[in-house]
Amino acid sequence: MLNRIGPTLVALLLMMAGLSFSLAPARAQQAAGPEEVARGFYSWYLHQLSRENVEPLKQKTTALKYLTPQLYANAPRLIRRMDADIFICAQDWDTGWEKNFQVSTPQIKNNSATTTVTLPSGETDRIRINVTLLKTASRWRINKVACAE
């Protein structure tokens, strides 16, 4: 009987260990600070653009991991009004951005944080996007983006 319990117990422990590893990314996302959230969003968003997905926000579940529901809901109207992609401050994108963007150290005050995302543009130019994040009940989320002057 011990021979049968041993392998069953080992299998059960392995399943539990696998489950805890599969939940680790969810816990890491919840604990992510504003810089990690901004970096995660732009990594995902620029990767989608590089894959010729011109409407990454149609992936609602993924977008809402990074954006507040208010920004997500207002984004289409803001894009139309600006006549450009509000997240990259441009109408077209550069596939090189995916591997070369930078996120500044955020300034955190209470439940709000601001950071700047910089996209390389040509030899010396840069596109700078000011990003404001809010700390919600579960995590930091991007609440506002604005093209830097």
DSSP file (Angstrom, degrees, kcal/mol; ACC not computed):
  #  RESIDUE AA STRUCTURE BP1 BP2  ACC     N-H-->O    O-->H-N    N-H-->O    O-->H-N    TCO  KAPPA ALPHA  PHI   PSI    X-CA   Y-CA   Z-CA
    1    1 A M     >        0   0    0      0, 0.0     4,-1.9     0, 0.0     3,-0.5   0.000 360.0 360.0 360.0 -37.8    0.0    0.0    0.0
    2    2 A L  H  >  +     0   0    0      1,-0.2     4,-2.5     2,-0.2     0, 0.0   0.863 360.0  58.9 -61.0 -35.3    2.9    2.4    0.7
    3    3 A N  H  4 S+     0   0    0      1,-0.2    -1,-0.2     2,-0.2     5,-0.1   0.856 108.4  45.1 -63.4 -33.9    4.2    1.9   -2.8
    4    4 A R  H  > S+     0   0    0     -3,-0.5     4,-1.3     2,-0.2    -1,-0.2   0.853 113.2  49.1 -78.0 -34.9    0.9    3.2   -4.2
    5    5 A I  H  X S+     0   0    0     -4,-1.9     4,-3.1     2,-0.2     5,-0.3   0.891 104.1  61.0 -71.5 -39.2    0.6    6.1   -1.8
    6    6 A G  H  X S+     0   0    0     -4,-2.5     4,-2.4     1,-0.2     5,-0.2   0.946 108.1  40.0 -55.5 -56.6    4.2    7.3   -2.5
    7    7 A P  H  > S+     0   0    0      0, 0.0     4,-2.5     0, 0.0    -1,-0.2   0.869 116.5  51.8 -63.6 -34.5    3.8    7.9   -6.3
    8    8 A T  H  X S+     0   0    0     -4,-1.3     4,-2.4     2,-0.2    -2,-0.2   0.920 110.9  47.4 -65.9 -43.2    0.4    9.4   -5.7
    9    9 A L  H  X S+     0   0    0     -4,-3.1     4,-2.6     2,-0.2    -1,-0.2   0.912 112.2  49.9 -63.8 -42.8    1.7   11.8   -3.1
   10   10 A V  H  X S+     0   0    0     -4,-2.4     4,-2.4    -5,-0.3    -2,-0.2   0.920 111.3  49.0 -61.5 -44.7    4.6   12.8   -5.3
   11   11 A A  H  X S+     0   0    0     -4,-2.5     4,-2.2     1,-0.2    -2,-0.2   0.907 111.4  49.9 -62.6 -41.5    2.2   13.4   -8.2
   12   12 A L  H  X S+     0   0    0     -4,-2.4     4,-2.3     2,-0.2    -2,-0.2   0.915 111.1  48.5 -63.7 -44.0    0.0   15.5   -6.0
   13   13 A L  H  X S+     0   0    0     -4,-2.6     4,-2.4     1,-0.2    -2,-0.2   0.892 110.7  51.2 -64.5 -39.2    3.0   17.6   -4.7
   14   14 A L  H  X S+     0   0    0     -4,-2.4     4,-2.4     2,-0.2    -1,-0.2   0.894 109.6  50.3 -64.9 -39.4    4.2   18.1   -8.3
   15   15 A M  H  X S+     0   0    0     -4,-2.2     4,-2.3     2,-0.2    -2,-0.2   0.919 111.0  48.7 -63.7 -42.7    0.7   19.3   -9.3
   16   16 A M  H  X S+     0   0    0     -4,-2.3     4,-2.2     2,-0.2    -2,-0.2   0.899 111.4  49.6 -65.0 -39.9    0.6   21.8   -6.4
   17   17 A A  H  X S+     0   0    0     -4,-2.4     4,-2.0     2,-0.2    -1,-0.2   0.915 110.9  49.9 -64.3 -42.2    4.1   23.1   -7.2
   18   18 A G  H  X S+     0   0    0     -4,-2.4     4,-2.1     1,-0.2    -2,-0.2   0.888 109.5  51.8 -62.5 -39.3    3.1   23.6  -10.9
   19   19 A L  H  X S+     0   0    0     -4,-2.3     4,-1.5     1,-0.2    -1,-0.2   0.908 108.1  50.7 -64.6 -42.1    0.0   25.4   -9.8
   20   20 A S  H  X S+     0   0    0     -4,-2.2     4,-0.7     1,-0.2    -1,-0.2   0.881 111.0  49.1 -66.2 -35.4    1.9   27.8   -7.6
   21   21 A F  H >< S+     0   0    0     -4,-2.0     3,-0.5     1,-0.2    -1,-0.2   0.872 108.6  53.1 -68.7 -35.8    4.4   28.5  -10.5
   22   22 A S  H 3< S+     0   0    0     -4,-2.1     4,-0.3     1,-0.2    -1,-0.2   0.778 109.4  49.3 -71.4 -24.2    1.5   29.2  -12.9
   23   23 A L  H 3X S+     0   0    0     -4,-1.5     4,-2.0     1,-0.2     3,-0.4   0.622  89.3  85.7 -85.6 -13.8    0.0   31.7  -10.4
   24   24 A A  H <X S+     0   0    0     -4,-0.7     4,-2.8    -3,-0.5     5,-0.2   0.889  84.9  53.0 -57.5 -44.6    3.3   33.5   -9.9
   25   25 A P  H  > S+     0   0    0      0, 0.0     4,-2.4     0, 0.0    -1,-0.2   0.883 108.3  51.6 -61.1 -35.3    2.9   35.8  -13.0
   26   26 A A  H  > S+     0   0    0     -3,-0.4     4,-1.9    -4,-0.3    -2,-0.2   0.921 112.7  44.7 -65.6 -42.9   -0.5   36.9  -11.7
   27   27 A R  H  X S+     0   0    0     -4,-2.0     4,-1.9     2,-0.2    -1,-0.2   0.900 112.3  52.4 -66.8 -39.6    0.9   37.8   -8.3
   28   28 A A  H  X S+     0   0    0     -4,-2.8     4,-0.7     1,-0.2    -2,-0.2   0.897 108.3  51.1 -63.0 -40.4    3.9   39.5   -9.9
   29   29 A Q  H >< S+     0   0    0     -4,-2.4     3,-0.8     1,-0.2    -1,-0.2   0.913 109.7  50.1 -63.3 -42.4    1.5   41.7  -12.0
   30   30 A Q  H 3< S+     0   0    0     -4,-1.9    -1,-0.2     1,-0.2    -2,-0.2   0.870 114.8  43.5 -64.1 -35.7   -0.4   42.7   -8.9
   31   31 A A  H 3< S+     0   0    0     -4,-1.9    -1,-0.2    -5,-0.1    -2,-0.2   0.506  87.4 122.2 -87.9  -4.2    2.8   43.6   -7.1
   32   32 A A    <<  -     0   0    0     -3,-0.8   108,-0.6    -4,-0.7    -3,-0.1  -0.318  57.2-134.1 -64.5 137.8    4.3   45.4  -10.2
   33   33 A G     >  -     0   0    0    106,-0.1     4,-2.1     1,-0.1     5,-0.2  -0.230  33.1 -89.9 -81.2 177.9    5.2   49.0   -9.6
   34   34 A P  H  > S+     0   0    0      0, 0.0     4,-2.6     0, 0.0     5,-0.2   0.858 125.5  53.3 -60.8 -37.1    4.3   51.9  -12.0
   35   35 A E  H  > S+     0   0    0      1,-0.2     4,-2.7     2,-0.2     5,-0.2   0.924 110.2  47.3 -64.9 -42.7    7.6   51.5  -14.0
   36   36 A E  H  > S+     0   0    0      2,-0.2     4,-2.7     1,-0.2    -1,-0.2   0.873 112.1  50.2 -65.7 -37.1    7.0   47.8  -14.6
   37   37 A V  H  X S+     0   0    0     -4,-2.1     4,-2.8     2,-0.2    -2,-0.2   0.941 112.9  45.5 -66.9 -46.5    3.4   48.4  -15.6
   38   38 A A  H  X S+     0   0    0     -4,-2.6     4,-2.5     2,-0.2     5,-0.2   0.929 115.9  46.8 -61.4 -44.8    4.4   51.1  -18.1
   39   39 A R  H  X S+     0   0    0     -4,-2.7     4,-2.3    -5,-0.2    -2,-0.2   0.909 113.0  49.6 -63.9 -41.9    7.2   49.0  -19.5
   40   40 A G  H  X S+     0   0    0     -4,-2.7     4,-2.3    -5,-0.2    -2,-0.2   0.918 111.6  48.3 -63.2 -44.0    4.9   46.0  -19.7
   41   41 A F  H  X S+     0   0    0     -4,-2.8     4,-3.5     1,-0.2     5,-0.2   0.955 114.4  44.3 -62.1 -50.3    2.2   47.9  -21.5
   42   42 A Y  H  X S+     0   0    0     -4,-2.5     4,-2.4     2,-0.2     5,-0.3   0.848 111.5  54.0 -68.2 -32.4    4.6   49.4  -24.1
   43   43 A S  H  X S+     0   0    0     -4,-2.3     4,-1.6    -5,-0.2    -1,-0.2   0.955 116.2  39.3 -60.8 -48.7    6.4   46.1  -24.6
   44   44 A W  H  X S+     0   0    0     -4,-2.3     4,-2.2    -5,-0.2    -2,-0.2   0.948 118.6  46.9 -65.2 -49.3    3.0   44.5  -25.4
   45   45 A Y  H  X S+     0   0    0     -4,-3.5     4,-2.2     1,-0.2    -3,-0.2   0.922 114.6  44.8 -63.7 -47.6    1.6   47.4  -27.4
   46   46 A L  H  X S+     0   0    0     -4,-2.4     4,-2.4    -5,-0.2    52,-0.2   0.844 111.1  54.8 -67.8 -32.4    4.7   48.0  -29.5
   47   47 A H  H  X S+     0   0    0     -4,-1.6     4,-1.4    -5,-0.3    -1,-0.2   0.921 107.7  50.0 -64.4 -42.4    5.0   44.2  -30.1
   48   48 A Q  H  <>S+     0   0    0     -4,-2.2     5,-2.6     1,-0.2     3,-0.3   0.923 111.3  48.2 -61.6 -43.9    1.5   44.2  -31.4
   49   49 A L  H ><5S+     0   0    0     -4,-2.2     3,-2.0     1,-0.2    -1,-0.2   0.905 108.3  54.6 -62.8 -40.9    2.2   47.1  -33.7
   50   50 A S  H 3<5S+     0   0    0     -4,-2.4    -1,-0.2     1,-0.3    -2,-0.2   0.796 104.0  55.5 -63.1 -27.6    5.4   45.4  -35.0
   51   51 A R  T 3<5S-     0   0    0     -4,-1.4    -1,-0.3    -3,-0.3    -2,-0.2   0.269 124.4-107.0 -87.1  11.5    3.2   42.3  -35.9
   52   52 A E  T < 5S+     0   0    0     -3,-2.0     2,-1.1     1,-0.2    -3,-0.2   0.693  73.3 144.7  69.7  20.8    1.0   44.7  -38.0
   53   53 A N      < -     0   0    0     -5,-2.6    -1,-0.2    -6,-0.2    -2,-0.1  -0.787  25.9-176.9 -87.4  98.3   -1.8   44.5  -35.5
   54   54 A V  S    S+     0   0    0     -2,-1.1    -1,-0.2     1,-0.3     3,-0.1   0.547  74.2  47.5 -78.7  -6.4   -3.0   48.1  -35.9
   55   55 A E    >   +     0   0    0      1,-0.1     3,-1.9    -7,-0.1    -1,-0.3  -0.516  59.1 159.6-131.6  67.3   -5.6   47.9  -33.2
   56   56 A P  G >   +     0   0    0      0, 0.0     3,-2.2     0, 0.0     7,-0.2   0.801  68.8  71.6 -59.5 -27.8   -4.0   46.3  -30.2
   57   57 A L  G 3  S+     0   0    0      1,-0.3     6,-0.1    -3,-0.1     7,-0.1   0.633  76.7  78.6 -68.2 -10.6   -6.8   47.6  -27.9
   58   58 A K  G <  S+     0   0    0     -3,-1.9     2,-1.7     1,-0.2    -1,-0.3   0.700  75.9  79.2 -67.0 -16.2   -9.2   45.1  -29.4
   59   59 A Q    <>  +     0   0    0     -3,-2.2     4,-2.7    -4,-0.2     3,-0.3  -0.580  68.6 173.2 -85.9  73.0   -7.4   42.7  -27.1
   60   60 A K  H  >  +     0   0    0     -2,-1.7     4,-2.7     1,-0.2    -1,-0.2   0.856  66.4  53.5 -56.6 -46.0   -9.5   44.1  -24.2
   61   61 A T  H  4 S+     0   0    0      1,-0.2     4,-0.4     2,-0.2    -1,-0.2   0.922 114.5  41.7 -59.3 -45.4   -8.5   41.6  -21.5
   62   62 A T  H >> S+     0   0    0     -3,-0.3     3,-1.4     1,-0.2     4,-0.6   0.932 113.6  52.5 -68.3 -44.9   -4.8   42.3  -22.0
   63   63 A A  H >X S+     0   0    0     -4,-2.7     4,-2.4     1,-0.3     3,-1.5   0.890 105.1  55.8 -58.4 -40.2   -5.3   46.1  -22.4
   64   64 A L  H 3< S+     0   0    0     -4,-2.7    -1,-0.3     1,-0.3    -2,-0.2   0.576  93.2  69.2 -74.8  -7.6   -7.2   46.3  -19.1
   65   65 A K  H <4 S+     0   0    0     -3,-1.4    -1,-0.3    -4,-0.4    -2,-0.2   0.768 117.8  23.0 -70.8 -25.6   -4.3   44.7  -17.3
   66   66 A Y  H << S+     0   0    0     -3,-1.5    76,-3.8    -4,-0.6     2,-0.3   0.704 118.0  60.9-112.4 -28.9   -2.4   47.9  -18.0
   67   67 A L  B  < S-a  142   0A   0     -4,-2.4    76,-0.2    74,-0.3    66,-0.1  -0.750  79.2-114.0-108.4 149.0   -5.1   50.6  -18.5
   68   68 A T     >  -     0   0    0     74,-2.7     4,-2.5    -2,-0.3     5,-0.2  -0.457  34.0-114.4 -69.7 153.8   -7.8   52.0  -16.3
   69   69 A P  H  > S+     0   0    0      0, 0.0     4,-2.4     0, 0.0     5,-0.2   0.855 116.8  56.5 -57.8 -33.1  -11.3   51.2  -17.6
   70   70 A Q  H  > S+     0   0    0      2,-0.2     4,-2.2     1,-0.2     5,-0.2   0.938 109.1  43.2 -65.3 -46.8  -11.8   55.0  -18.1
   71   71 A L  H  > S+     0   0    0     71,-0.2     4,-1.8     2,-0.2    -1,-0.2   0.916 113.7  52.3 -65.7 -41.0   -8.7   55.4  -20.4
   72   72 A Y  H  < S+     0   0    0     -4,-2.5    -2,-0.2     1,-0.2    -1,-0.2   0.928 112.3  45.5 -59.1 -44.6   -9.6   52.2  -22.3
   73   73 A A  H  < S+     0   0    0     -4,-2.4     4,-0.3     1,-0.2    -1,-0.2   0.858 118.3  42.2 -68.0 -35.8  -13.2   53.5  -22.9
   74   74 A N  H  X S+     0   0    0     -4,-2.2     4,-2.4     1,-0.2     3,-0.3   0.640  90.0  89.7 -86.6 -15.3  -12.0   57.0  -23.9
   75   75 A A  H  X S+     0   0    0     -4,-1.8     4,-2.7     1,-0.2     5,-0.2   0.881  84.0  51.8 -54.9 -47.3   -9.0   55.9  -26.1
   76   76 A P  H  > S+     0   0    0      0, 0.0     4,-2.2     0, 0.0    -1,-0.2   0.914 113.3  45.3 -58.5 -41.8  -11.0   55.5  -29.4
   77   77 A R  H  > S+     0   0    0     -4,-0.3     4,-2.5    -3,-0.3    -2,-0.2   0.912 113.7  49.3 -66.5 -42.1  -12.4   59.1  -29.1
   78   78 A L  H  X S+     0   0    0     -4,-2.4     4,-2.3     2,-0.2     6,-0.2   0.879 110.3  51.1 -64.8 -38.0   -9.0   60.5  -28.1
   79   79 A I  H  X>S+     0   0    0     -4,-2.7     4,-1.7    -5,-0.2     5,-1.1   0.917 111.7  47.4 -65.5 -43.8   -7.3   58.8  -31.0
   80   80 A R  H  <5S+     0   0    0     -4,-2.2    -2,-0.2    -5,-0.2    -1,-0.2   0.928 113.0  48.5 -62.2 -44.6   -9.9   60.2  -33.4
   81   81 A R  H  <5S+     0   0    0     -4,-2.5    -2,-0.2     1,-0.2    -1,-0.2   0.895 117.9  39.6 -63.8 -41.0   -9.6   63.7  -31.9
   82   82 A M  H  <5S-     0   0    0     -4,-2.3    -1,-0.2     2,-0.2    -2,-0.2   0.690  97.5-139.2 -81.2 -18.9   -5.7   63.6  -32.1
   83   83 A D  T  <5S+     0   0    0     -4,-1.7     2,-0.3     1,-0.2    -3,-0.2   0.847  76.2  73.7  57.7  35.9   -5.7   61.9  -35.5
   84   84 A A  S   <S-     0   0    0     -5,-1.1     2,-0.6    -6,-0.2     7,-0.2  -0.962 100.5 -77.5-162.7 166.8   -2.8   59.8  -34.2
   85   85 A D  B >>> -F   90   0B   0      5,-2.7     4,-1.6    -2,-0.3     3,-1.1  -0.654  36.8-152.6 -75.2 117.5   -2.2   56.9  -31.9
   86   86 A I  T 345S+     0   0    0     -2,-0.6    -1,-0.2     1,-0.2     5,-0.1   0.720  91.2  57.9 -67.1 -20.6   -2.3   58.5  -28.4
   87   87 A F  T 345S+     0   0    0      1,-0.2    -1,-0.2     3,-0.1    59,-0.1   0.678 121.5  23.9 -85.5 -16.7    0.1   55.8  -27.0
   88   88 A I  T <45S-     0   0    0     -3,-1.1    -2,-0.2     2,-0.2    -1,-0.2   0.388  96.3-129.5-124.9  -0.8    2.9   56.6  -29.4
   89   89 A C  T  <5S+     0   0    0     -4,-1.6     2,-0.3     1,-0.2    -3,-0.2   0.872  77.3  86.4  54.0  41.6    2.1   60.2  -30.4
   90   90 A A  B   <S-F   85   0B   0     -5,-1.0    -5,-2.7     1,-0.1    -2,-0.2  -0.979  76.1-131.5-159.1 163.2    2.3   59.3  -34.1
   91   91 A Q  S    S+     0   0    0     -2,-0.3     2,-0.3    -7,-0.2    -1,-0.1   0.773  96.6  36.8 -89.1 -31.6    0.3   58.0  -37.0
   92   92 A D  S    S-     0   0    0     -4,-0.1     2,-0.3    -7,-0.1    -7,-0.1  -0.784  75.9-143.5-117.4 162.1    2.9   55.5  -38.0
   93   93 A W        -     0   0    0     -2,-0.3     2,-0.5   -44,-0.1     3,-0.0  -0.832   9.7-129.0-125.6 163.9    5.3   53.4  -35.9
   94   94 A D    >   -     0   0    0     -2,-0.3     3,-1.8     1,-0.1     4,-0.4  -0.949  12.3-142.8-112.6 127.5    8.8   52.1  -36.2
   95   95 A T  T >  S+     0   0    0     -2,-0.5     3,-0.7     1,-0.3     4,-0.3   0.746  99.3  68.0 -63.7 -21.0    9.5   48.4  -35.6
   96   96 A G  T >> S+     0   0    0      1,-0.2     4,-0.8     2,-0.2     3,-0.7   0.693  82.4  75.2 -70.4 -18.2   12.7   49.3  -33.9
   97   97 A W  H X> S+     0   0    0     -3,-1.8     4,-1.3     1,-0.2     3,-0.7   0.859  80.8  69.6 -61.6 -35.2   10.7   50.9  -31.0
   98   98 A E  H <4 S+     0   0    0     -3,-0.7    -1,-0.2    -4,-0.4    -2,-0.2   0.854 112.3  28.0 -54.5 -38.4    9.8   47.5  -29.6
   99   99 A K  H <4 S+     0   0    0     -3,-0.7    -1,-0.3    -4,-0.3    -2,-0.2   0.506 125.5  46.5-100.4  -6.2   13.4   46.8  -28.5
  100  100 A N  H << S+     0   0    0     -4,-0.8    -2,-0.2    -3,-0.7    -3,-0.1   0.313  74.3 117.3-126.0  10.3   14.6   50.3  -27.9
  101  101 A F     <  -     0   0    0     -4,-1.3     2,-0.3    18,-0.1    18,-0.2  -0.412  47.1-148.7 -78.6 159.4   12.0   52.3  -25.9
  102  102 A Q  E     -B  118   0A   0     16,-2.2    16,-2.7    -2,-0.1     2,-0.4  -0.945   7.4-155.8-128.3 149.5   12.9   53.7  -22.5
  103  103 A V  E     -B  117   0A   0     -2,-0.3    14,-0.2    14,-0.2   -68,-0.0  -0.993  20.2-136.4-124.0 124.9   10.8   54.3  -19.4
  104  104 A S        -     0   0    0     12,-2.4     0, 0.0    -2,-0.4     0, 0.0  -0.297  36.7 -83.9 -75.4 163.5   12.0   56.9  -16.9
  105  105 A T        -     0   0    0     10,-0.1    -1,-0.1     1,-0.1     9,-0.1  -0.525  56.9-117.6 -64.6 126.8   12.0   56.4  -13.1
  106  106 A P        -     0   0    0      0, 0.0     2,-0.6     0, 0.0     9,-0.2  -0.329  10.3-134.5 -72.1 149.7    8.5   57.2  -12.0
  107  107 A Q  E     -C  114   0A   0      7,-2.8     7,-2.0     2,-0.0     2,-0.5  -0.926  27.9-159.8 -98.6 117.1    7.7   60.1   -9.6
  108  108 A I  E     +C  113   0A   0     -2,-0.6     2,-0.4     5,-0.2     5,-0.2  -0.860  19.2 171.2-107.7 130.8    5.2   58.6   -7.1
  109  109 A K  E >   -C  112   0A   0      3,-3.1     3,-1.8    -2,-0.5     2,-0.2  -0.921  64.7 -54.9-138.8 111.5    2.9   60.8   -5.0
  110  110 A N  T 3  S-     0   0    0     -2,-0.4    -1,-0.0     1,-0.3     0, 0.0  -0.409 122.5 -14.9  57.2-120.4    0.2   59.0   -3.0
  111  111 A N  T 3  S+     0   0    0     -2,-0.2    24,-2.6    -3,-0.1     2,-0.4   0.124 124.7  80.5 -99.9  20.6   -1.8   56.8   -5.4
  112  112 A S  E <   -CD 109 134A   0     -3,-1.8    -3,-3.1    22,-0.2     2,-0.3  -0.951  52.2-178.7-128.3 146.9   -0.5   58.6   -8.5
  113  113 A A  E     -CD 108 133A   0     20,-2.3    20,-3.2    -2,-0.4     2,-0.4  -0.995   8.7-158.9-142.0 147.1    2.7   58.2  -10.5
  114  114 A T  E     +CD 107 132A   0     -7,-2.0    -7,-2.8    -2,-0.3     2,-0.3  -0.978  17.5 161.6-127.3 143.3    4.1   59.8  -13.6
  115  115 A T  E     - D   0 131A   0     16,-2.3    16,-3.2    -2,-0.4     2,-0.5  -0.929  30.6-124.0-147.3 168.0    6.8   58.6  -15.9
  116  116 A T  E     - D   0 130A   0     -2,-0.3   -12,-2.4    14,-0.2     2,-0.5  -0.983  12.6-155.2-123.5 130.1    8.0   59.3  -19.4
  117  117 A V  E     -BD 103 129A   0     12,-2.9    12,-3.0    -2,-0.5     2,-0.5  -0.888  13.8-158.8-100.2 131.0    8.3   56.8  -22.2
  118  118 A T  E     -BD 102 128A   0    -16,-2.7   -16,-2.2    -2,-0.5    10,-0.2  -0.950   6.8-167.5-117.5 127.0   10.8   57.7  -24.9
  119  119 A L  E     - D   0 127A   0      8,-3.2     8,-3.0    -2,-0.5   -18,-0.1  -0.944  26.4-121.4-110.2 127.7   10.7   56.2  -28.4
  120  120 A P  E     - D   0 126A   0      0, 0.0     2,-0.3     0, 0.0     6,-0.2  -0.441  29.6-175.3 -67.1 141.6   13.8   56.7  -30.6
  121  121 A S  E  >  - D   0 125A   0      4,-2.3     4,-0.7     1,-0.2     3,-0.2  -0.816  52.2 -41.1-142.7  97.9   12.9   58.6  -33.8
  122  122 A G  T  4 S-     0   0    0     -2,-0.3    -1,-0.2     1,-0.2     0, 0.0  -0.340 100.1 -41.6  78.0-164.3   15.7   58.9  -36.4
  123  123 A E  T  4 S-     0   0    0      1,-0.1    -1,-0.2    -3,-0.1    -2,-0.0   0.920 134.5  -0.2 -67.3 -46.6   19.3   59.8  -35.5
  124  124 A T  T  4 S+     0   0    0     -3,-0.2    -2,-0.2    -4,-0.0    -1,-0.1   0.582 106.2  97.2-123.6 -15.4   18.7   62.4  -32.8
  125  125 A D  E  <  -D  121   0A   0     -4,-0.7    -4,-2.3    -5,-0.0     2,-0.3  -0.378  47.2-169.2 -80.0 157.7   15.0   62.9  -32.4
  126  126 A R  E     -D  120   0A   0     -6,-0.2     2,-0.5    -2,-0.1    -8,-0.0  -0.991  19.3-138.3-141.9 146.5   12.9   61.2  -29.8
  127  127 A I  E     -D  119   0A   0     -8,-3.0    -8,-3.2    -2,-0.3     2,-0.5  -0.944  25.3-163.3-102.7 126.5    9.2   60.9  -29.2
  128  128 A R  E     -D  118   0A   0     -2,-0.5    20,-2.9    20,-0.3     2,-0.5  -0.942   7.2-168.9-116.8 131.6    8.3   61.4  -25.5
  129  129 A I  E     -DE 117 147A   0    -12,-3.0   -12,-2.9    -2,-0.5     2,-0.5  -0.974  15.4-142.8-121.1 120.6    5.1   60.3  -23.9
  130  130 A N  E     -DE 116 146A   0     16,-3.2    16,-2.1    -2,-0.5     2,-0.5  -0.724  22.0-163.5 -82.0 126.4    4.1   61.4  -20.4
  131  131 A V  E     -DE 115 145A   0    -16,-3.2   -16,-2.3    -2,-0.5     2,-0.5  -0.945   8.5-163.5-118.2 127.4    2.3   58.6  -18.7
  132  132 A T  E     -DE 114 144A   0     12,-2.9    11,-3.3    -2,-0.5    12,-1.7  -0.939  10.5-168.3-110.4 130.5    0.2   59.0  -15.5
  133  133 A L  E     -DE 113 142A   0    -20,-3.2   -20,-2.3    -2,-0.5     2,-0.4  -0.890   7.9-152.9-118.0 148.4   -0.7   55.9  -13.6
  134  134 A L  E     -DE 112 141A   0      7,-2.8     7,-2.3    -2,-0.3     2,-0.9  -0.937  19.6-126.3-116.9 142.8   -3.1   55.4  -10.7
  135  135 A K  E     - E   0 140A   0    -24,-2.6     5,-0.3    -2,-0.4     2,-0.1  -0.800  34.6-171.2 -88.0 111.8   -2.9   52.8   -8.0
  136  136 A T        -     0   0    0      3,-2.9   -68,-0.0    -2,-0.9     0, 0.0  -0.278  43.4 -85.0 -90.8-177.5   -6.2   50.9   -8.1
  137  137 A A  S    S+     0   0    0      1,-0.2     3,-0.1    -2,-0.1    -1,-0.0   0.840 127.8  26.5 -58.0 -33.7   -7.3   48.3   -5.5
  138  138 A S  S    S-     0   0    0      1,-0.3     2,-0.3  -107,-0.0    -1,-0.2   0.754 127.9 -27.3-104.8 -27.5   -5.5   45.6   -7.3
  139  139 A R  S    S-     0   0    0     -5,-0.1    -3,-2.9  -108,-0.1    -1,-0.3  -0.985  70.7 -69.8-171.7 172.2   -2.5   47.2   -9.2
  140  140 A W  E     - E   0 135A   0   -108,-0.6     2,-0.3    -2,-0.3    -5,-0.2  -0.616  50.5-177.3 -75.6 140.4   -1.0   50.2  -10.9
  141  141 A R  E     - E   0 134A   0     -7,-2.3    -7,-2.8    -2,-0.3     2,-0.4  -0.992  32.6-104.9-141.3 149.4   -2.7   51.1  -14.2
  142  142 A I  E     +aE  67 133A   0    -76,-3.8   -74,-2.7    -2,-0.3    -9,-0.3  -0.583  38.1 170.1 -73.1 127.7   -2.1   53.8  -16.8
  143  143 A N  E     +     0   0A   0    -11,-3.3     2,-0.3    -2,-0.4   -10,-0.2   0.606  61.3  16.6-113.5 -20.7   -4.8   56.4  -16.6
  144  144 A K  E     - E   0 132A   0    -12,-1.7   -12,-2.9     2,-0.0     2,-0.4  -0.988  52.9-168.8-156.2 142.3   -3.5   59.1  -18.9
  145  145 A V  E     + E   0 131A   0     -2,-0.3     2,-0.3   -14,-0.2   -14,-0.2  -0.992  12.0 176.7-130.4 142.8   -1.0   59.6  -21.7
  146  146 A A  E     - E   0 130A   0    -16,-2.1   -16,-3.2    -2,-0.4     2,-0.3  -0.993  34.3-113.0-147.1 138.0    0.1   62.9  -23.2
  147  147 A C  E     - E   0 129A   0     -2,-0.3   -18,-0.2   -18,-0.2     2,-0.1  -0.544  38.3-125.4 -69.5 128.8    2.6   63.8  -25.9
  148  148 A A              0   0    0    -20,-2.9   -20,-0.3    -2,-0.3    -1,-0.1  -0.469 360.0 360.0 -75.3 147.2    5.5   65.7  -24.3
  149  149 A E              0   0    0     -2,-0.1    -1,-0.1   -20,-0.0    -2,-0.1   0.446 360.0 360.0 -81.7 360.0    6.3   69.0  -25.7
